[in-house]
């Protein structure tokens, strides 16, 4: 009975997060007007803003503020030989079995027994299913024209390894970073943004001497934990899991997964892999130390941050229900640096031209300093507060009749609901993000 109640609670929470995400313009189902397309999601205005805030913060921390990291934006389509040399054509597979009765396919490594989750029928024999999306170049569709949508960002960084060296002459250790789309033909896309067929990854390949890989593996593990703290993820909701040899990717000698307590269960959020020299060796790439004249193949540490899963985790972490002023409310307790809207400006009454005009004046003043700002005069003031709470806006500013007289406004805090009067000239410093 306890387990059942737990499951029901998790489903309800999941349902609430997905509902809020759609209702408030964070995330929509892809191709929804035609019944949707499984494993695809469209980001609405607030979702784009939240996603970009996460992305920009990540880039600032791991690229912009470092001297040993080089940014890159590589092509999604790559020469077929890249995937042959990387081992993806042969090894990037999941075990799959088909139900003979309802014709549903399942990843067998996620099943406790070999029975269909839909109808309970015994599944047919297992086979290996390659997760890459195949496409073709040109007018002729045959083996010679075959190409693939990239299933990971890493290969674009490996194939540009020599270009970065020739252009910038970096000293080891150094990294190549990229934020970009990847595509996987998942057998069972599920759980909202967690397992999609089109998704975005923030990651970098960090090149080190073989003798130093353990030191840098531990270093980046620490940096990943620091990042989780910066985006407001409670450490108690994170579990570090040492991935077994059987479960590791074909290129990895050691992998640690950072699992998050999602509403549907504890699953992988990020991964940290020691890729050895596997990729550079297969691509026949090496490094020349200008000081010693030594030529060798560096080893690689790879921290991978799923951007869409980060959005999901941040929404889950910040989703809060409480009581304020004797009423139940739902709000997103987002860190202010991630909130898609930092400040909302209201006229107390929309039918009073002098209040609307003053509110517009204050809005334009703040917008010069804080771009992520919204003007809201739809509905009564209580409804506006609740709407801004629900999208995670940290501060609301109300212009009333006293504002006309003394140039003060009401500043309201999202989390506490507390309100105070401040001077218009002090607004920006009071809500500094």
C-alpha positions as CSV (number, residue, x, y, z in Angstrom):
1,X,0.0,0.0,0.0
2,X,2.8,2.4,0.9
3,X,4.5,1.8,-2.5
4,X,1.3,2.4,-4.3
5,X,0.8,5.7,-2.5
6,X,4.4,6.7,-3.3
7,X,3.9,5.9,-7.0
8,X,0.6,8.0,-7.1
9,X,2.4,10.9,-5.5
10,X,5.2,10.8,-8.0
11,X,2.8,10.6,-10.9
12,X,0.8,13.6,-9.5
13,X,4.0,15.7,-9.2
14,X,5.1,14.8,-12.7
15,X,1.6,15.7,-14.0
16,X,1.7,19.1,-12.2
17,X,5.2,20.0,-13.6
18,X,4.2,19.0,-17.2
19,X,0.9,20.9,-16.8
20,X,2.6,24.1,-15.5
21,X,5.3,23.8,-18.2
22,X,2.6,23.9,-20.9
23,X,0.2,26.3,-19.3
24,X,2.8,29.0,-18.7
25,X,4.7,28.6,-22.0
26,X,7.8,26.7,-20.9
27,X,7.5,23.5,-22.9
28,X,5.0,22.2,-25.5
29,X,4.6,18.8,-27.1
30,X,6.2,18.8,-30.6
31,X,3.7,18.8,-33.5
32,X,0.9,18.9,-31.0
33,X,-1.8,20.1,-33.5
34,X,-1.3,16.8,-35.4
35,X,-1.3,14.6,-32.3
36,X,2.3,15.1,-31.4
37,X,5.5,13.3,-32.2
38,X,6.9,11.1,-29.4
39,X,10.3,12.2,-28.1
40,X,10.1,15.8,-29.4
41,X,9.4,19.0,-27.5
42,X,9.1,22.6,-28.4
43,X,10.2,25.3,-26.0
44,X,7.9,28.3,-25.5
45,X,9.0,31.9,-24.7
46,X,9.7,31.2,-21.0
47,X,11.3,27.8,-21.8
48,X,13.7,29.4,-24.3
49,X,14.6,32.1,-21.7
50,X,15.2,29.5,-19.0
51,X,17.2,27.3,-21.3
52,X,19.3,30.2,-22.5
53,X,20.0,31.3,-19.0
54,X,21.2,27.9,-18.1
55,X,23.3,27.6,-21.3
56,X,24.8,31.1,-20.8
57,X,25.7,30.4,-17.2
58,X,27.3,27.1,-18.2
59,X,29.3,28.7,-21.0
60,X,30.5,31.5,-18.7
61,X,31.6,29.1,-16.0
62,X,33.3,26.5,-18.1
63,X,34.5,28.5,-21.1
64,X,34.4,32.2,-20.7
65,X,36.1,32.4,-17.3
66,X,38.8,29.8,-18.2
67,X,42.0,30.1,-20.2
68,X,42.2,26.4,-20.9
69,X,38.9,26.0,-22.8
70,X,38.2,26.6,-26.5
71,X,34.6,27.0,-27.7
72,X,33.3,25.2,-30.8
73,X,30.1,24.8,-32.8
74,X,30.6,21.8,-35.2
75,X,28.3,20.5,-37.9
76,X,25.5,18.1,-37.1
77,X,26.0,16.2,-40.3
78,X,29.4,14.5,-40.5
79,X,31.3,12.2,-42.8
80,X,30.2,8.6,-42.4
81,X,33.8,7.6,-41.7
82,X,33.7,9.6,-38.4
83,X,31.1,7.2,-37.0
84,X,33.0,4.2,-38.3
85,X,36.2,5.2,-36.6
86,X,34.4,6.3,-33.4
87,X,32.8,2.8,-33.1
88,X,29.2,4.2,-33.2
89,X,28.2,2.2,-36.3
90,X,29.1,-1.0,-34.6
91,X,28.6,-0.3,-30.9
92,X,26.1,2.5,-30.4
93,X,23.2,0.1,-29.8
94,X,20.5,-0.9,-27.3
95,X,19.1,-4.4,-26.9
96,X,15.5,-4.5,-28.1
97,X,12.8,-7.1,-28.2
98,X,9.4,-7.0,-30.0
99,X,6.1,-8.1,-28.5
100,X,4.4,-10.4,-30.9
101,X,0.9,-9.6,-29.6
102,X,0.8,-5.7,-29.4
103,X,3.9,-5.1,-31.6
104,X,5.5,-2.7,-29.0
105,X,9.3,-2.6,-28.8
106,X,11.2,-2.5,-25.5
107,X,14.7,-2.0,-24.3
108,X,15.3,-5.3,-22.6
109,X,18.0,-4.0,-20.3
110,X,15.3,-1.9,-18.5
111,X,13.0,-4.9,-17.9
112,X,13.0,-7.0,-14.8
113,X,11.7,-10.0,-16.8
114,X,11.2,-10.5,-20.5
115,X,7.5,-9.6,-20.6
116,X,5.8,-6.8,-22.5
117,X,4.9,-3.9,-20.3
118,X,1.8,-3.2,-22.4
119,X,0.1,-6.6,-22.4
120,X,2.2,-9.0,-20.4
121,X,3.1,-11.2,-23.3
122,X,6.5,-12.9,-23.5
123,X,8.8,-10.9,-25.7
124,X,10.5,-12.3,-28.8
125,X,14.2,-12.8,-29.2
126,X,16.5,-9.9,-28.5
127,X,18.4,-8.0,-31.1
128,X,20.7,-5.0,-31.2
129,X,19.2,-1.7,-32.4
130,X,21.5,1.1,-33.6
131,X,20.3,4.4,-32.1
132,X,21.6,6.7,-34.8
133,X,19.2,8.4,-37.2
134,X,20.3,7.6,-40.8
135,X,19.8,10.1,-43.6
136,X,21.2,10.5,-47.2
137,X,23.2,13.1,-49.1
138,X,22.2,14.0,-52.7
139,X,19.6,12.7,-55.1
140,X,20.6,9.1,-55.0
141,X,19.7,7.0,-51.9
142,X,22.1,4.2,-51.5
143,X,24.9,3.0,-49.2
144,X,27.4,5.5,-50.6
145,X,25.1,8.5,-49.8
146,X,24.4,7.4,-46.2
147,X,25.0,9.9,-43.4
148,X,23.9,10.2,-39.8
149,X,22.5,12.8,-37.5
150,X,25.1,13.0,-34.7
151,X,24.2,11.0,-31.6
152,X,26.7,12.9,-29.5
153,X,28.6,16.2,-29.7
154,X,32.0,14.7,-28.9
155,X,33.1,13.7,-32.4
156,X,32.9,17.3,-33.7
157,X,35.4,18.2,-31.0
158,X,37.7,15.3,-31.8
159,X,37.7,16.0,-35.5
160,X,38.6,19.6,-34.8
161,X,41.4,18.7,-32.4
162,X,44.1,19.4,-34.9
163,X,42.4,22.6,-36.1
164,X,42.4,24.0,-32.5
165,X,46.0,23.1,-32.1
166,X,47.1,24.7,-35.4
167,X,45.1,27.8,-34.7
168,X,45.8,28.4,-31.0
169,X,48.7,26.2,-30.0
170,X,47.3,25.3,-26.6
171,X,49.3,23.6,-23.8
172,X,48.1,20.5,-22.1
173,X,45.8,20.2,-20.3
174,X,43.1,22.0,-22.3
175,X,39.6,21.5,-23.4
176,X,37.2,21.9,-26.4
177,X,33.7,22.8,-25.4
178,X,30.4,22.8,-27.3
179,X,26.7,23.2,-26.8
180,X,24.6,21.6,-29.5
181,X,21.8,19.3,-30.6
182,X,22.2,15.6,-30.7
183,X,19.7,12.9,-32.0
184,X,19.0,9.4,-30.9
185,X,16.4,7.1,-32.3
186,X,15.3,6.0,-28.8
187,X,13.3,2.8,-28.6
188,X,11.0,4.2,-25.9
189,X,11.1,8.0,-25.6
190,X,9.5,8.8,-22.3
191,X,9.3,10.8,-19.1
192,X,8.9,14.3,-20.5
193,X,12.3,15.9,-21.3
194,X,14.3,13.1,-19.8
195,X,14.5,10.8,-22.8
196,X,13.9,12.5,-26.1
197,X,14.9,11.8,-29.6
198,X,16.2,15.3,-30.2
199,X,18.0,17.0,-27.4
200,X,20.8,19.5,-26.5
201,X,24.0,18.7,-24.7
202,X,26.6,21.0,-23.0
203,X,29.9,19.2,-22.8
204,X,33.6,19.4,-23.3
205,X,36.5,17.1,-24.0
206,X,39.4,17.8,-21.7
207,X,42.8,16.6,-23.0
208,X,45.4,15.4,-20.5
209,X,48.5,13.3,-20.2
210,X,47.7,9.7,-19.4
211,X,49.5,9.8,-16.1
212,X,47.3,12.7,-14.9
213,X,43.8,11.4,-15.9
214,X,42.8,10.4,-12.3
215,X,43.7,13.9,-11.0
216,X,41.6,15.6,-13.6
217,X,38.8,13.1,-13.3
218,X,38.5,14.0,-9.7
219,X,38.9,17.7,-10.4
220,X,36.0,17.8,-12.9
221,X,33.8,15.7,-10.6
222,X,34.2,18.5,-8.1
223,X,33.5,21.2,-10.7
224,X,30.3,19.3,-11.7
225,X,29.1,19.3,-8.1
226,X,29.9,23.0,-7.8
227,X,27.8,23.6,-11.0
228,X,24.8,21.7,-9.5
229,X,24.9,23.9,-6.5
230,X,25.0,27.1,-8.7
231,X,21.8,26.1,-10.4
232,X,20.0,25.4,-7.2
233,X,20.0,21.6,-7.1
234,X,20.0,20.3,-3.6
235,X,22.8,17.8,-3.0
236,X,20.5,15.4,-1.2
237,X,18.7,14.9,-4.5
238,X,21.9,13.9,-6.3
239,X,23.5,10.5,-6.2
240,X,26.9,9.7,-7.7
241,X,26.9,6.2,-9.2
242,X,30.0,4.3,-10.4
243,X,28.9,2.8,-13.7
244,X,29.9,-0.9,-14.1
245,X,32.1,-2.1,-17.0
246,X,29.1,-3.8,-18.5
247,X,27.0,-0.6,-18.5
248,X,29.7,1.8,-19.7
249,X,29.9,3.1,-23.2
250,X,32.3,1.3,-25.5
251,X,34.8,4.2,-25.4
252,X,34.9,4.6,-21.6
253,X,37.3,3.0,-19.0
254,X,35.5,4.8,-16.1
255,X,32.2,6.6,-15.9
256,X,30.5,8.3,-12.9
257,X,26.8,9.2,-13.4
258,X,25.2,12.0,-11.5
259,X,21.7,10.8,-10.9
260,X,18.9,13.2,-9.9
261,X,15.7,12.4,-8.0
262,X,13.3,13.2,-10.8
263,X,9.5,13.0,-10.1
264,X,9.4,9.6,-11.8
265,X,12.5,8.2,-10.1
266,X,16.2,8.6,-9.7
267,X,17.9,8.6,-13.1
268,X,21.0,10.0,-14.8
269,X,21.3,13.7,-15.1
270,X,24.9,14.1,-16.0
271,X,27.9,11.9,-16.8
272,X,31.6,12.0,-16.3
273,X,33.6,9.7,-18.5
274,X,37.3,8.8,-18.9
275,X,37.4,8.1,-22.7
276,X,41.2,7.2,-22.6
277,X,42.9,7.8,-26.0
278,X,40.2,5.8,-27.7
279,X,38.8,8.5,-30.0
280,X,42.0,10.4,-30.9
281,X,43.8,7.1,-31.6
282,X,41.0,5.9,-33.9
283,X,41.0,9.2,-35.7
284,X,44.8,9.0,-36.0
285,X,45.4,12.3,-34.1
286,X,48.2,13.1,-31.8
287,X,49.8,16.0,-29.9
288,X,53.3,17.5,-30.2
289,X,54.7,19.1,-27.1
290,X,56.6,22.1,-28.4
291,X,58.9,22.3,-25.3
292,X,60.0,18.7,-25.1
293,X,59.5,17.6,-28.8
294,X,57.5,14.6,-27.5
295,X,54.7,13.4,-29.7
296,X,51.9,11.4,-28.1
297,X,48.1,10.8,-28.0
298,X,46.5,12.6,-25.1
299,X,43.8,11.0,-23.0
300,X,40.4,12.5,-22.5
301,X,38.1,13.4,-19.6
302,X,34.5,14.1,-20.7
303,X,32.0,15.9,-18.5
304,X,28.6,15.8,-20.1
305,X,25.6,18.0,-19.1
306,X,22.2,17.3,-20.7
307,X,20.7,20.7,-21.2
308,X,17.1,19.5,-21.5
309,X,17.5,17.3,-18.5
310,X,18.9,20.3,-16.7
311,X,15.7,22.3,-17.5
312,X,13.6,19.4,-16.2
313,X,15.7,19.1,-13.0
314,X,15.5,22.8,-12.4
315,X,11.7,22.9,-12.9
316,X,11.4,19.8,-10.6
317,X,13.7,21.3,-8.0
318,X,12.0,24.7,-7.9
319,X,8.3,23.5,-8.1
320,X,6.8,24.5,-4.8
321,X,3.3,24.5,-3.2
322,X,2.6,26.5,-0.1
323,X,0.0,28.8,1.5
324,X,0.2,32.6,1.3
325,X,-2.3,35.0,2.7
326,X,-4.6,32.1,3.6
327,X,-4.6,30.8,0.0
328,X,-2.8,27.9,-1.6
329,X,-0.4,28.8,-4.3
330,X,2.1,27.2,-6.7
331,X,5.3,28.9,-7.6
332,X,8.7,28.1,-9.1
333,X,11.4,28.9,-6.5
334,X,14.0,29.5,-9.3
335,X,17.4,30.9,-8.6
336,X,17.2,34.5,-9.7
337,X,20.0,34.0,-12.2
338,X,18.0,31.4,-14.0
339,X,14.5,32.9,-13.8
340,X,13.2,33.7,-17.3
341,X,11.6,36.9,-16.0
342,X,13.6,38.8,-13.4
343,X,11.2,41.6,-12.8
344,X,7.5,42.2,-13.5
345,X,6.1,45.8,-13.5
346,X,2.4,46.4,-12.8
347,X,0.1,49.4,-12.8
348,X,-2.3,48.9,-9.8
349,X,-5.3,49.6,-12.1
350,X,-5.2,49.2,-15.9
351,X,-8.1,51.7,-16.4
352,X,-6.2,54.6,-14.8
353,X,-4.1,56.2,-17.6
354,X,-1.8,58.1,-15.2
355,X,-0.9,54.8,-13.5
356,X,-0.4,53.0,-16.8
357,X,1.8,55.8,-18.1
358,X,3.9,55.9,-14.9
359,X,4.2,52.1,-15.0
360,X,5.4,52.2,-18.6
361,X,8.0,54.9,-17.6
362,X,9.3,52.7,-14.8
363,X,9.3,49.6,-17.1
364,X,11.4,51.4,-19.7
365,X,13.8,52.7,-17.1
366,X,14.5,49.2,-15.7
367,X,14.6,47.6,-19.1
368,X,17.8,49.5,-19.9
369,X,19.5,47.6,-17.0
370,X,17.6,44.3,-16.8
371,X,16.5,42.9,-20.2
372,X,14.4,40.0,-18.8
373,X,11.5,42.1,-17.6
374,X,7.8,42.0,-18.3
375,X,4.9,44.5,-18.2
376,X,1.7,42.9,-16.9
377,X,-1.7,44.7,-16.5
378,X,-4.0,41.6,-17.2
379,X,-6.4,40.9,-14.3
380,X,-6.5,42.1,-10.8
381,X,-3.3,42.6,-8.8
382,X,-3.7,39.3,-6.9
383,X,-4.0,37.2,-10.1
384,X,-0.9,39.0,-11.5
385,X,1.1,38.1,-8.4
386,X,0.1,34.5,-8.6
387,X,0.8,34.3,-12.3
388,X,4.3,35.7,-11.8
389,X,4.9,33.4,-8.9
390,X,4.0,30.5,-11.0
391,X,6.6,31.4,-13.7
392,X,9.3,32.0,-11.0
393,X,9.6,35.9,-11.3
394,X,11.7,36.9,-8.2
395,X,10.4,40.5,-7.9
396,X,7.2,42.3,-8.8
397,X,6.9,46.1,-8.8
398,X,3.5,47.8,-8.5
399,X,2.9,51.4,-9.4
400,X,0.0,53.0,-7.4
401,X,-1.3,56.5,-6.6
402,X,1.4,57.1,-4.0
403,X,3.9,56.6,-6.8
404,X,2.6,59.7,-8.6
405,X,3.0,61.7,-5.4
406,X,6.3,60.5,-4.0
407,X,8.1,58.4,-6.6
408,X,7.9,55.3,-4.5
409,X,6.8,51.8,-5.6
410,X,5.8,48.5,-3.9
411,X,8.5,45.9,-4.3
412,X,7.2,42.3,-3.6
413,X,9.4,39.3,-3.0
414,X,8.3,36.0,-4.6
415,X,9.3,33.6,-2.0
416,X,8.1,35.4,1.1
417,X,5.3,37.5,-0.4
418,X,6.7,40.4,1.6
419,X,6.2,43.9,0.3
420,X,8.0,47.2,0.9
421,X,8.1,50.7,-0.4
422,X,11.2,51.8,-2.2
423,X,12.2,54.8,-4.3
424,X,12.1,54.4,-8.1
425,X,15.8,55.3,-8.3
426,X,16.6,52.4,-6.0
427,X,14.7,49.7,-7.9
428,X,17.6,48.4,-10.0
429,X,20.0,48.1,-7.1
430,X,17.3,46.5,-5.0
431,X,16.5,43.7,-7.5
432,X,20.1,43.2,-8.8
433,X,20.4,39.8,-10.2
